[in-house]
Amino acid sequence: MKKTIVKLTMTTAFVVLASAAFVSCKKFLAPEAISSFDTEYVFNNIPNARKALLGAYNSLLGDYGYGIRISGYWPYDSDEMQKGTNPPTTDEGQLLAKYLGIPSNLQITNPFNQMYQGIERANLCIYNIPKMELYSANGSVQQAQLKRMYGEALVLRAQFYYELCRNFGDVPAQWGPSQNETNLYKTRTSVDSIYDHLISDLALAQTLMPWRTEVGNIGDPVDQRFTKGTAKALRAKIALARGGYKLPVTGGQMVRPSNYLDFYKIAHDECAEIIANPNQHSLLPSYKSLFKDYLLAHNTNDPAGEFMMVASMAFGTNSDSKLGIQTGTRVNGVGGGGVNILPNYFYMFDSTDVRRDVTCVPYEVTFDTIKTGHAMNAIYDGKFRKEWVSNPGFVFSAGNSSTSSRPATNNSLQNMELSWPLIRFADVLLWYAETENELNNGPTAAAISAVSQINLRGHGGAYKETPPVIPTTKDAFFKFLVKERMLEFGDEGIRKYDLLRWNLLGTAITETRARLTAWANATATSHPPFALYSYMEDGPLYARDATQLPTYLYFVTKPAKSDVDAFNPFLNSFYKPSSTANAPTGQTRVNWWLGGSGQLTFANSFAMGFTAGKTELMPIPQTQRDVNPNLSQNAGY
């Protein structure tokens, strides 16, 4: 019988190496596996140590990593999207998303275990790599390689702990391999203590790691290993979490440390240094291209380096992802619908914001190229849409699947090797703006400039309407920032955790539910106002009165252009009333906004189990408590 949380989830060096072969088909992430029971043998040379490190990378991947559970189940429901449009019954993923997760829910247990598996694998590298003889070979190429690997292991461990802490609060912390531990029945370590340790680790890690251009030329194939920029950005992210609100594991009120500005200063300085090195990381000019031409094209040559930290999926079901299948648009009757864009989120975008049509897809693709329109309660998430997937991996071409570099045996609708972005440079700019605002009791010119860059790109690089007026007072600027992060990062699993650290999740859920219910109770002639939320700044580009919105939308059933991606099937505006209830000749009508029982079911299912003072955290898996009598449960479970 396995004794503890550590024993249950952490593995030996043999398993680390056995799994390393599955990590990826890309450059660095494509080694041959070796077999050994002896860590001394594993860490006797660089190739074997490299494979051990790849085992730690591997724990980011697959169904129980960022392949779908942590990326597609854990971050919802939020005020941008919800998972499932009906009250759940037995579906564990939906129950979890609706804040109805229980300690025996396997969608909690299995990812929890995999994060600890990754911690153990990283711990083996962190403990053993500095002890290798070549690590002391000052000035050598081998020493530089090992130092980078040591830094990568620190970053990986930080990511695993960060994911656990933001979802479970205090968790058992172990900073060395299990084989060296004398006490495996660990109690929970405070989340603040863990974050402090990680902030220190990442300060060290960045001194060991190169910038991305120091390991190759821009335009060369990128191996997607973590670099100095990754370590700095993750340190900023964790510092903001450390300085943000958290729910005590005993329940009650969300609390923030009195010295939170100390951690905002850490985040600020890391972001400032990244911004000061634009040759390393910057914004890609096109928001759409970021996803369509790079992430979904399996193209690692993003010249801007905007994707600073990515869980790079691998060939094979154990290390691949369900992104684009359980999420994204529906194509020829397959996939999609795992999460739905909320109508209130759709109307947060003004009509000229290009991010709306990247993130929100109110149609499905049928018969290869035809786009069939959907009602407002059936908008798909769009950043992981199958219709854009191309290049190595699963390619949708004229409705038929084909492969380029992948073996035919993996030509499956279930796995398309889509990676999950963990940090983008856009994060860095908005974190910098947030910290500038807090540290200076109001936005500086630099803060306004950072937000402006994000908003301007979101409008295609040039405004067709009057640009938004960015507020110059602290509270108003913060509200603008809350909304801007919502528009920028929809469908990327970020919103829920932003709201948590700002102590706005409960408010957002309450106000979103009220909006959805008002919409569902509407009639074709009497719409409730689609006003913005009280915790976000109102503004002329975003405040859309409901009388401007259409009751019906009309679309053509055959594309007018050969380029199906560029073809918009809808003929009338999302922002103006429809003129008639009868579909014109050659067009099809969809009831865009009518209200009724179906829409009310949609509204009632949203975050239906959320309970303030409890469900901000998920329950500790029961299997872990069964084997560790010292492991307590979160309040309310």
ZANU-45523 format. One record per residue (C-alpha): residue in three letters; x, y, z. Coordinates in steps of 0.05 Angstrom, whole numbers, plus 5000, padded with zeros to 4 digits. Layout:
<lumdrens>
ALAXYZ...
</lumdrens>
This chain:
<lumdrens>
MET500050005000LYS502650694981LYS503951105044THR503351835027ILE501752374978VAL509052374957LYS509551624948LEU503051614909THR505052124858MET512652144852THR516951684811THR523951394807ALA529151584756PHE527450954717VAL520351194704VAL522851894688LEU527251624633ALA522151124608SER517251684596ALA522052174565ALA521351874495PHE514252134491VAL515752864505SER515653144434CYS517453074362LYS520853754362LYS528453824363PHE530453814437LEU524053454455ALA525352814416PRO530352364452GLU531051614454ALA529251324521ILE534050924564SER532850454621SER536250484688PHE534550384761ASP540450804785THR540351564791GLU547951554795TYR548051264725VAL542751734699PHE546452354723ASN553252104700ASN553052454633ILE549453014597PRO545152594549ASN542152184606ALA541152794650ARG537653124591LYS532852544587ALA531252604661LEU529653344650LEU525153154593GLY521352704640ALA519653334681TYR517453704619ASN513053104602SER508953214665LEU506153854635LEU502953454579GLY497352984563ASP490152904586TYR491753024660GLY496453604646TYR495354214603GLY492853764547ILE485753864570ARG484153754645ILE488154344674SER487154774612GLY479954594595TYR476654384660TRP479954734719PRO479355474695TYR471755484687ASP466455734697SER468556464694ASP465357094668GLU467956944598MET466156214587GLN462555634618LYS463554884610GLY457054564588THR450354914577ASN445954464621PRO446154314695PRO450953714702THR448853044729THR454652544729ASP459752884683GLU465653004730GLY468653534685GLN462353954684LEU461153854758LEU468154114772ALA467154714726LYS460554874760TYR464054894828LEU460854234847GLY467253834852ILE468053334908PRO474453004936SER473252364896ASN472752724829LEU477952414783GLN478553054743ILE481553344806THR485352734830ASN489152534766PRO491853224748PHE493653334822ASN497752694820GLN501052884755MET503253564782TYR506753204840GLN509752714792GLY512753304756ILE515353584822GLU518952934838ARG522052904769ALA524353624774ASN527053494845LEU531252924819CYS534453404768ILE535153974818TYR538653524868ASN543153134821ILE545253604765PRO549454074808LYS553053464836MET555353234767GLU562853284754LEU561853684691TYR557754204729SER564254434761ALA567954504695ASN568255264697GLY567455604631SER566054974592VAL560454854543GLN558254264585GLN557654684647ALA553355194610GLN548854624585LEU547954344655LYS546755024686ARG541255144636MET538254474652TYR538554624727GLY534955284715GLU529654934672ALA528354434728LEU527355004777VAL522455334729LEU518654684719ARG518054564794ALA515555274803GLN510255174751PHE507754524782TYR507354824851TYR504155464825GLU498655064792LEU497354674856CYS497455284901ARG492755714861ASN487555154859PHE488454814927GLY491755334972ASP496555035023VAL499354374997PRO504953905020ALA511654174997GLN517753744985TRP524154044959GLY528353424948PRO527652724918SER523152244956GLN528951764965ASN532252265011GLU526152405054THR525352125124ASN518252355134LEU513352215078TYR507052375118LYS507553125105THR502653635129ARG500654225086THR505554805077SER502655505073VAL501655765003ASP505456405021SER511456005044ILE511455594979TYR510856224936ASP516756544974HIS520955924960LEU519155944886ILE520656684880SER527556544908ASP528455944862LEU526656344800ALA531556894819LEU536956364816ALA534156024754GLN534556644711THR541956714726LEU543056014698MET539056064635PRO540356414568TRP535756904533ARG532256594474THR536756914422GLU542956664458VAL541355944438GLY539956074364ASN538156604313ILE531256904306GLY527856524250ASP531455874266PRO527155284290VAL525755364363ASP526054774411GLN520955074460ARG525454974521PHE524755494575THR529556084575LYS531456684619GLY525157054596THR520856474619ALA523956474688LYS523157224695ALA515957234671LEU513956644715ARG517256984775ALA512957604761LYS506757174755ILE508056824821ALA509857474856LEU503057754836ALA499657134863ARG503657204927GLY501357934934GLY494157774914TYR488057544951LYS487456824973LEU482356405010PRO484956105075VAL484255345075THR479855435137GLY474955835094GLY471956515108GLN474157155075MET479257245020VAL485457575049ARG491257965021PRO498058055055SER499258745085ASN505958785049TYR503058604981LEU506559194948ASP513258854962PHE511158304915TYR508358784864LYS515259104863ILE518458434847ALA513458314790HIS514459024765ASP522058974762GLU521858304725CYS516958574674ALA520959204665GLU527158814648ILE523558384598ILE520459004565ALA527359324562ASN529658744518PRO524958784457ASN529658364415GLN527957784462HIS520457864471SER515358344441LEU508358344412LEU507058004346PRO503658534302SER497658094285TYR493257814341LYS490057314294SER496657084265LEU499156934335PHE494256354339LYS492656174267ASP499656214237TYR503756004297LEU500355624353LEU495355244310ALA500255184252HIS505254824298ASN510055374280THR515255504334ASN518556074295ASP514656644326PRO519657204311ALA517057644367GLY517757114420GLU510857284447PHE509656574470MET514456604529MET512255954563VAL508655394528ALA506754684548SER509054394482MET504953784466ALA507853154437PHE506152614388GLY502452054421THR496152004464ASN499952014530SER503352674517ASP498552994467SER492653454478LYS485153454467LEU485454194451GLY481554324387ILE477253714400GLN473953814467THR474654564455GLY474255004394THR469555014334ARG465554414310VAL467954174242ASN463853694200GLY460053454261VAL466253294302GLY468853614365GLY467754294396GLY462854524449GLY467054334509VAL466455054533ASN461755604509ILE462956344503LEU458056734546PRO453857254510ASN455857794560TYR463157664542PHE461757694467TYR458758384477MET464658624517PHE468158704450ASP466559304407SER465059164334THR472059344310ASP475958924361VAL479358374321ARG480157954383ARG472657804384ASP472757394320VAL479057024341THR476256844410CYS468756774395VAL465956344339PRO458356374329TYR458155834276GLU460455134260VAL463554874196THR459554374157PHE460854024091ASP468054254092THR466854994078ILE459755194097LYS459055604160THR452555474196GLY450456024244HIS448955904317ALA444656264369MET447756694423ASN447856124474ALA451955674427ILE458156084412TYR464455664408ASP471255864435GLY475856014377LYS483156024394PHE483755264388ARG479255174327LYS480254564283GLU479054964219TRP485755324231VAL490054714249SER495654604198ASN502854404187PRO505953804224GLY500553424259PHE493253374243VAL491353794183PHE484253964162SER484354064087ALA477954064046GLY474653704104ASN479553124102SER484752954154SER491852854131THR498652844162SER505353124142SER510752904191ARG506452494238PRO505751744228ALA499251514198THR497851094260ASN496651744299ASN492052044247SER486552124299LEU481152624312GLN482852594386ASN489952874383MET492453464342GLU498753634381LEU496254334399SER500454654453TRP497955064511PRO500555774523LEU502355904595ILE505256614590ARG505157114532PHE508857764527ALA502058104528ASP501657854600VAL508158214616LEU505758874588LEU499258854627TRP502558614692TYR507459194684ALA501659674676GLU498159384737THR504259434781GLU505760144757ASN498760344777GLU499260024846LEU506260254863ASN505060974841ASN497861044866GLY495561154795PRO497761004724THR504161294698ALA505361464625ALA509060794619ALA503060424646ILE498260764598SER503060624540ALA503359874558VAL495759814559SER495160224495GLN499759744458ILE495159164476ASN488759524459LEU491459814394ARG493759124369GLY486858864390HIS483959354340GLY488459134283GLY493759664293ALA489160244275TYR482560484304LYS476460524260GLU472460864314THR474561354368PRO480061044410PRO478260884481VAL480061394533ILE484661054582PRO483161304653THR488461674692THR486061534763LYS488160914802ASP481360574810ALA478760734740PHE485260504708PHE484959854747LYS477859734722PHE480059874651LEU485759374660VAL480958854688LYS476958904624GLU482958934578ARG485758284607MET478957974596LEU478858164523GLU486157974510PHE486457294544GLY479556984533ASP479856234522GLU486856184552GLY484955944622ILE487056594655ARG480756974675LYS478656574735TYR485456634768ASP485857374754LEU479157474787LEU481357054847ARG487657454860TRP483658104854ASN478157824899LEU473057934844LEU470957224827GLY464757224871THR462657914845ALA463857704773ILE459757064780THR453957424814GLU453557984762THR454557504704ARG448857064728ALA444357664734ARG446057884662LEU444757184635THR438257114672ALA435757794648TRP437557604576ALA434056924582ASN427657264608ALA427557754550THR422657744492ALA423857914420THR421358624431SER423958764501HIS431258634515PRO434558764581PRO440559234578PHE447158894565ALA450859364610LEU457959254635TYR459359004704SER460159454764TYR467359224774MET469459444705GLU469860134677ASP464360354629GLY466260684564PRO463260904498LEU466260344457TYR463759794502ALA457060024530ARG452059714481ASP444759844497ALA440459234485THR435959604438GLN441759614389LEU442258854388PRO439058404336THR433557904351TYR435357494290LEU441557394248TYR441657184175PHE447056784141VAL448256484073THR449055734070LYS454455724017PRO460956124019ALA461756683969LYS469256613970SER474056033964ASP477656254027VAL472955974079ASP476956284136ALA475956994109PHE468656884094ASN463657164145PRO456956804137PHE452957334174LEU449757884133ASN447158344187SER450758684245PHE451458384314TYR450459084341LYS444259334305PRO436959114308SER434758624255SER429758924207THR425358334194ALA423557654222ASN423257344153ALA429657084122PRO431057394054THR431556933994GLY437856503996GLN439056654069THR437856264134ARG435356574198VAL437956414267ASN434356644330TRP440157034359TRP436857324421LEU429757104437GLY430156874509GLY426056284532SER426855634570GLY433055404533GLN436756044548LEU434356024620THR437255324627PHE443755604599ALA443656164651ASN441755714708SER447555234695PHE452855784699ALA457455694760MET451455394796GLY455355114854PHE459755714870THR459855854945ALA463856444969GLY468856255023LYS469255534998THR469555404924GLU475055904909LEU479255284925MET478254574901PRO478053994949ILE484353594964PRO483452904930GLN480752384978THR485651854954GLN491352284980ARG488052375048ASP486751635053VAL494151475051ASN496552075091PRO493052185158ASN496652855167LEU493453155105SER487553605122GLN481753805076ASN479754495052ALA473854815088GLY466954605066TYR468953945035
</lumdrens>
